[in-house]
Amino acid sequence: MNKYGKSILMGACALLGLGAVSCTPGERGALVGGAIGAGTGALIGDGTGALIGGAIGAVAGSSISKNRARRNYYYH
């Protein structure tokens, strides 16, 4: 992994730790999905892969988390 990929991975971890304190489920899912996607993209590709992976992970994580929260709200 190059220097750029490591810095993106460290930044994603810092955002995940600092930002997940008082978030809605959708925001928390976007943070977690973005961090996982950026890390995976950095490991697989270069800096561009990390950016694309982070964006896709944020959208997917937000959608999954919102659907899970909605399901839990209606069934309890």
Buried (B, 14 or more C-beta within 10 A) or exposed (E): EEEEBEEBBEBBEEBBEEBBEEBEBBBBBBBBBBBBBBBBBBEEBEBEBBBBBBBBBBBBBBBBBBEEBEEEEEEE
